[in-house]
Amino acid sequence: MLDGHLLLGWLSFTIIVYLLSLPGPTTAYFGLTGNEPLSLLPLNSLPEDSVGRAHLKLCDQLKLDKKQRRMCRRDPGMVNILKESVILSALECQHQFRFERWNCTLEGRHRSNILKRGFKETGFLYAISSAGLIHALAKACSASRMERCTCDEAPYLGNREAWQWGGCGDNFKFANKFVKEFLGKRSNKDLRALVDMHNSNVGMKVIKAGLETTCKCHGVSGSCTVRTCWRQLPPFHEIGKQLKQRYETSFKVGSSTNEATGEAEISTGRSQQQQQQQQPLPGSSAQIPRTMDLLHIEDSPSFCKPSKYSPGTAGRKCYKDKNCDAICCGRGHNTQSKEVTGPCQCQVRWCCYVECKQCTQREEVYTCKG
Ligand SMILES: *[C@@H]1O[C@H](CO)[C@@H](O)[C@H](O)[C@H]1NC(C)=O
């Protein structure tokens, strides 16, 4: 039996495609970070080249706040980008946390309870959401899917350089500006709101830091007398990986009150070890640390047992000698021998698809005891 499709296995079973409905005066967030239950998100409900007013209706369906809805309606391409960015962030979160006790369950109740707290996981959700939105939008601009933006504009360099900016760069600048406005500022200035916004900014900064200049040579037989260069975003997996690392080294912060303004500020109660490794935060009076660290306010639960934050790890599939001990929380694991059918002996066919056979193999499956 032949199966002639690209292997996007992990994608197909994760097409649990959720989007949040948002609103409420204090939340100007989007992506995985709304407080309302996730509602089912139909993918590709709008044809790319649709003209007319269909997108206006679709923007209304997203239940954005007033400013966000206006921004969504400005460009017919935007509503699809918003939806795609949520999928991008969700899949990447689940990919990065596939070996952890908290596996980025996005089921409404658990997720919204995590968002009410200031855990490391909360910070990751904010960062991956803003990063996903910038990434999706910057790519959409350079792929001509938007009316209001195109390729990255080249910086003015005059004729001093032997090479030129050209090609079509990902439009980080447009995307960054849009997302900053879209996610906006929270009116309420308590510690949680400050930390959420900081983490959201970390997602944007990680994208900015990852911009790469790519060049192509021209000239007689590739002599490279002329080069054209453009800026490109790194693959989103790279962003996810970096944010996951920042999650692991997330800093716990506390609150202090600014004597002058009476507003909450972030104060860092760093451990000695952390202080030796890291530069102290510039300007202790700054409201938000100007660093790329993710921040959290309180310690996370263990995620071992069912709670309001996760379904627990009973029944979770684990990998022997890799993460069974850690994710089963010392309860041990069951071993089952299963027949697993999947694609195998795949070959690339001219041109351009992959052909696979279906094979059945015996496989040991490990799951955490309850
Ligand atoms: C996360 O783990 C739960 C069991 O604890 C499982 O039901 C769920 O499918 C997992 N989610 C993902 C995205 O792997």
The ligand as a Gaussian input file, in Angstrom:
#p B3LYP/6-31G(d) Opt

LIG

0 1
 C       -0.893000      15.908000      27.054000
 O       -1.037000      14.896000      28.016000
 C       -2.354000      14.435000      28.194000
 C       -2.339000      13.388000      29.294000
 O       -1.791000      13.900000      30.461000
 C       -2.891000      13.860000      26.899000
 O       -4.231000      13.479000      27.052000
 C       -2.794000      14.912000      25.799000
 O       -3.168000      14.379000      24.573000
 C       -1.376000      15.452000      25.704000
 N       -1.378000      16.552000      24.789000
 C       -0.497000      16.679000      23.806000
 C       -0.634000      17.862000      22.948000
 O        0.386000      15.874000      23.605000

